[in-house]
């Protein structure tokens, strides 16, 4: 009897230990995301936090009105950083810069990509916001405006890699292009993102096309303007305000070089003949569709899209005018609210596309049209690899998201918004 009792007790103890091990294993498998960083990724014309412009008017993500979003989020117990990437480069180049900015090290634009567009393969060295970043130490990404497709390409490359880059550099291919790193990204959130482009960008191309009557000439004009912007903001004695990070195009001044020599060299660089490797085309509906087709969503990541609307009907139909808040971009809200496009990448015009935030059509800031998506509802359980269209932010203008004039845009506290979304995605398992 005693022997049987000891055997029963031994069996119970063994089962208890087994159950304990299983519980620990299950608990360990559910990652604690509360300490992973949220990386805030700016859009067009974004500048680095330590640039001259940043010292004058405040951080790009926060501005002179709201201050430094990332620092204030850290003050609330979150881990948050503001990234640095080129304000005018292509989405591909920006994604490569974002990867190096988070991980640390020299920017690798890819051997195949660099050869295709005629610029240097390597850029500047980044110190690294989160050097321990790997599959077991993921990050959350929050892309604003053109930062939205930047985060999307990065998340896609980490999962799928790029076969062209692997073939072009079999012995020294960057980890970014190797694939198999999908879990390095826990979530991608976008706000006022050019996820599907914007008819504002299409309109600019179409207007120049009408003047030149030739897309090749239009592309040449846009490229030269980009080079001029780069020269004016990077290497001359009176500039360096924004830093376009056109290092791959040779926009770093050389020792003993005069301003005239520098300007001439930059204007002779390949940037003036590569319209598909600068930002403007990537913001069009056509460029955005190209990005979608080339870079599928990462099935290991959660996706969330917030669209803003700062317009309202003009009283005579679906066309839009400035909404009920005081906006700086009122004239652009009106223009986008009245511009009807016949050659968008997304087919026949829909009147709901008139709604906008002053820079991006509200409908276009939602989940990429060719991605799997669902609409948010109370109690939703998001699935990795599927976009969730979050509730629209009403009476929030595009530039107001970045916090530059919260003193007049009080409809939504953007610092609270970024904080709550960070806590939300970090609570997901």
N, C-alpha and C positions, 0 to 999 in steps of 0.2 A: 504493500500500500504506500509506504514511504517512498519506495523507488518510483512508483507511478506518479506520486505527487511531485517529486523532484523533476521528473520528465515533463509533466504538465507545466510546471513553473518555468522550466528551461525553454519550453516551446513558446510560452507566452512572452518571455523576455526576448527571445529571438525575433518573434513577430513584431514586438514593440520596437526593437532596434531597427528592423527592416523598414517599418512604417516611418520611423523617425528619419532614416536616411532618405527615403522617398520624398518626405515632406521637405527636407532641406534641399534636395535636388530640384523639386518643382519650384520652390521659392527662389533658388539661385537662377533658374531658367527665366524667371520673370524679372527682366532688368529694371533696376531703379533708375529712372530717367531724370529724377529731380535735380541731379547735380551736373547734367550734361549742358553744354553751352548752347544758348540761342545766338545765332549769328545774324545780325541785321545787315542786309545787302541793299545798297542804294542803287539808284537808276541812272538815267541820263544826266550828265553834268555833275555826277557825284564826285566829291573830292575827299582826299584822305584827311583823317582827323588832325594830323599834324601839319597840314599844308598852311600856307600863308592865309588863304581864304578862311580856312577853319579857325585860325587864330583871330580873324577879324569878326566873322559873323557867327561863329559857333559851329558845332558838328553838323554835317549834312543830315544825319538822322537825329533830329531834335531842333536844330536851328537856333537862332538867337532868342526865340520866344520860349521854347520848351527846354532848351539846354541840350544835354547829352542823354539821349534815351538810354543807351546801354549802361552808363554810369548810374543813372537813377534806378534802373532795373536791378543793378547789383546792390544798390542801397535797400532794395526791397527783398533781398535774400536770394535773388536769382543769379545765375551765371550768364552773363550776356556780353557780347562784343560787337563793335561796329567794324565791318570789313572794309578793305581798301582794294579797289579795282579800277580799271580805266573808265573814265566817264564817257568816252567816245569810241571805244574799240568794239569789235564784233562780239556777239554773245559768246562764241566759242573762246575767243581770247580772254574775255572777262571770266569765264568759267575756269580756265586754266589759272588765272591770277587768283581767283577765289580759293582754289584748291591749295596753292602755295601759301596764300595768306593765312589759312587756317592751320595747315600742317607745318609750315615753315620750309625754307629752302628756296632754290632758284626756280623761277617760273619756267616751265617747259611747255611751249605752245604746240609741240608735236612735230616730229620730223616731216611727216607727210603734209600736214597742214601748212607748215612754214615754207616748204618747197613749192607747194601749189600757189601760194600767194606772194612769194618773193620777199619774205622778211626773215630775220634771224630766228633761230629755233628757241633760243633762251632769252629770258628777260632778266629783271632784277631779282635780288635775293630778298626774301621776306622773312621776318623774324619768327613768325608762327604764333597765332593766337592760342592754339591748343595743340601743342606738339605730340601729345599722347593719343591723338585722334586715330582710331582704327576701328575694326569691326566690333570690338568689345567696348569701345569708348566712343559712341556716336555723338552726333551733333543734331540740332534742329536748325533749319534754315528759314529765314523770313525775307522774302524778296519783294521789294517795293518798286513799282513801275517796271523799268527795264531790268531791274534786279530779279524779277519773277522768272523770265526764261533763263536767266543766268543760273539760278539755283536749280532749275529743271534740267538743264544740260549737265550740270555737275552731278546731280543725283543719278542721271541716266548713265553717264560715263562710268561712274563708280560700279554700277551693276553690270553693264554690258561690255564696257571697254570699247575699243575701236580697232577693228581689224586692219585698217589702212596704216594706223600708227604702229601696230605690232609688226606688220610686214616691213615697214620702212626703217624701223630701229629694233631689230630682233635682240640685240645684245644690250641695249641701254634704254629700253622703253620705260617711260614713266609708269608708276603704279596706277596713275589716273586712267591710263589707257589699257590696262591689263584686264579689267573686269574682275568680278568675284568679290567686290567690296560693297555690296549693296547695303549691308547693315551699318555702314558708317554714317548713314543718314536715317534718323528716326522719323523726321517729318519735314515736309516742305509746305510753308504757308506763304501765300501771296496776297498783296493788297494793291489795288489800282494797277495791277500787273498787265503788261502787254502780252498776256497769255495767247491771245488770238490776234495780236497786232492792234493797230488803231487807224481809223480812217483819217486821222490827222496826218500821219506819215504818208499814207496813200495820196492824200490831197496835195501835199508838197511835191511829190514826184509827178503827179498828174498836171499840176500847174506849170512846173518847169518843162514838162513834155510838150505842153501846148505852145510854149515860147520857142523851144528848140526844134520841135517836131521830130525829135530823134532821141530814143532812150540812151543810146551810147553817149551822146553829148550831155544829156542830163546827168548820167553817172560821172562823167568827167568833171562837171561843174561841182557836184556834191563832194567828190574826192578832193578837189583843190581847196574847197572851202574848209574841209576837215583838216587838211594840212595847215592852212592858215591859222585855224583855231589852235592847233597843236603848237605851232611856232609862237603864237601870241601868249600861250599859257605855260610853256615849259622852259625853254632854254635861253631866252634873251635876258639882258640885264634888268629889264623893267618888268619881268613877268614872274613865272613860277607861282602864280596864284593858285591854280587848280591842280596842275601836274597831270597831263593827259596819259602819262605812262606809255608813251609811244616809243619806248626803248627799242622794241623789236624792229621799228622802222628807222632807227638811227637818229632819234631826236635827242640824244644826250650830247651836250656840247663837248667839244674836244679841246684839249689844252692848247692855248695860243690861237684859237680860232676866233676871228672877228664875228660880230653879229651878222654882217653881210655874207660871209662865208658859210656861217651856220644856216642862215635862211635859205641860201641857194642850194645847199646840200639837202636840206629837208624837202624843198620843192622838187628836187630831182629824184627823190626816193620813190619806191614802188607804191607808197600809200596813195599817190595821185592817180593810180591806174587800177586799183583793186576795190571796186564798189561793194563787193560781197564780203569784204573783211573789215568793214567799219560798221558802226551801229545803225545807220539810217535805214538801210534795207531791212535789217532784222526786225525793225519796229513796224514795218508794213504788214498788212494781212498776208501778202504773198511770202514775205520772209518768214513770218511766224508759222505758216503752213509748212514751209521747208524744214524748219526746226522740229516741228512735230513728227514729220515723217522720218527724219534722220535720228531722232532721239526719243525712243519710247519711254514711258514712265517706269520708274523703279518699283518693282512689285514688293520690295521690302520696306518701302516708305509710305507714311501717311501723307495725304495731300489735302490742302484746304485753300479755297479761293474766296477772298473778300472783294466785292466790287463796290465802288462809291458812286453816288449820284448827287450832283450839285445843280441839276437842271430841273425844269418843270415845263409842262406844255405851254405853248405861247397863246393858248386860248382859241386858236383857229385850226386845230388839228393836232397831229402827232409831233410837229416840229417843236423844238425846245428853246427855252431862254433861261437866264440865270434864275436859280432857285430862291428860296426864302431866307437864305443866310447872306451875309456880306462877304463877297468874294473878290479876290484880286484878278482872277482869270475870267471875269464876267464876259468880256468880248470873245474869248476863245470858246466859252460855253455856248454862246450864241452861234458862232461860226460852225462848230461841230454839230450843234442842234439843228442846223439848216442845210448841212452838206449831205447830199445824196450821191452815193457812188455806184456806178454801173459795172465797174471792173474789179470789185473786191474778190479776194480769193475764196470767199464764202458764199458765192452764188448770188441769187436774186436778192435785191434789197429788201430788208424788213424794217418797218417803221420804228420798231422798238430800239433800233440801233441809233436813233437820234439822241437817246438819253446818254448823258456823258458827265464826266467830272472835270471837264475843262481841258483834258489832254487825251483821255482814253474813253472809248465808248463803254458804257456800263456793262453791256452784254459781253463785250470782248474781254473784260477783266475777270470774267468767270472762268470756270475750268476750261482747258483746251477743248475745242469742239470735237476733236477726234479721240479724246481720252474717255475712259469709263468714268462716269460721274453720277452722283446722286444729290438731291436737294437736302439741306439740313432740316431736321425736325427734332423736337424735344425728345430726349431719350435715345437718339441715334447712337449706334455703335459703329464707329468708322472702321473700314477695312483697309488694310495696307494695299497700295496699288490702285486705289479708287479715290477719285477726287470728291470732296464734299463742297458744294456751293453753299457758303455761309450766308446768313442774312445780309442784305445790302446795307451799307452805311449811308443814310440819307442826309443830304445837305452837308456833305463833306467833300471839299474840293481836292483836286489831285495834289497840289503843292501843300495843302494844309496837312496832309498825312505826314509829311516830313517835319511838321512842327514849326514852320517858319513864321506863322502868324496866328498862333492859337489865341492871341489876345482878341482877335475878331472872329475866330471860328471856334465857338464854344459848344457846338452841337455834340461833339464827341471828344472826350479826353483821350488823346491818342496814346499818352503814356500808360493810362489804365488799359487801353485796348491791347497794346503790345504785351503788357504784363499778364493780362488775363489769358491771352492766346498762348503765351509761353507756358503758363501753369496748366492749361488745358491739354496741350500736346504732351507735356511731360508726365501727365497722369495716365496717358494711354499705355497699355502693355502690349 
